[in-house]
Each structure stands twice: as structure tokens, then as C-alpha cells.
Amino acid sequence: MGRGQKNQQEQPRETTSMRLDKYLKVSRIIKRRSVANDAADTGHVTLNGKEAKPSADVRVGDIIEVRFGERMTRYEVVSLSEHALKSDAAGMYRILP
């Protein structure tokens, strides 16, 4: 095979954990990774009840709380994916009351 050719089609990788800032961006909870990074750095994001750094590992079943102004929204992580289409992004989390 020549360079750049692949033997098989690439299979989507099963991800067991992901950086918090990347998850917030891919799931489209926050639109930009830099904004997600800043939100975590300034204490607007908690992971399982504790303030989280942007590099914190997110796993399925984790609870993320994000403060948008005066409003606090809780999310349960349902799935992880390196990339998600806009139509699939909302399926990566569940909003908790």
C-alpha cells in the first residue's frame, strides 16, 4: 500500500474519558473550548460537586454543573465522543432538575 492509504476503514474510537473543556465544547454546552477553559478556571464549572480545572477527566455518569450568570444548570454525562455533529451533541448529556 502507498503512503496515506488505509488498509481498513477507521472505526470510531471508544473513549473512556475526556478533558472537561473539550467535553463542554464537543457537547456544545459551551460553544468554544477557550470559553469552556476560562469558565472552569474562574470557578463557574463543577464536576461531581467539586470545582474542576479544564484538564479534569470527564467520564460517563459524571455530573457537571455550569453557572451561566445567576443560573446554575446540571448535566449528567451520557456519552463521550471525540467529535459530534450538531444534531448528535445534545445526546451526549442529560439535563438534570
C-alpha positions, 0 to 999 in steps of 0.5 A: 500500500502507498503512503496515506492509504488505509488498509481498513476503514477507521472505526470510531474510537471508544473513549473512556474519558475526556478533558472537561473543556473539550467535553463542554465544547464537543457537547456544545454546552459551551460553544468554544473550548477557550470559553469552556477553559476560562469558565472552569478556571474562574470557578463557574464549572463543577464536576461531581460537586467539586470545582474542576480545572479544564484538564479534569477527566470527564467520564460517563455518569459524571455530573457537571454543573455550569453557572451561566450568570445567576443560573446554575444548570446540571448535566449528567454525562451520557456519552463521550465522543471525540467529535459530534455533529450538531444534531448528535451533541445534545445526546451526549448529556442529560439535563438534570432538575 
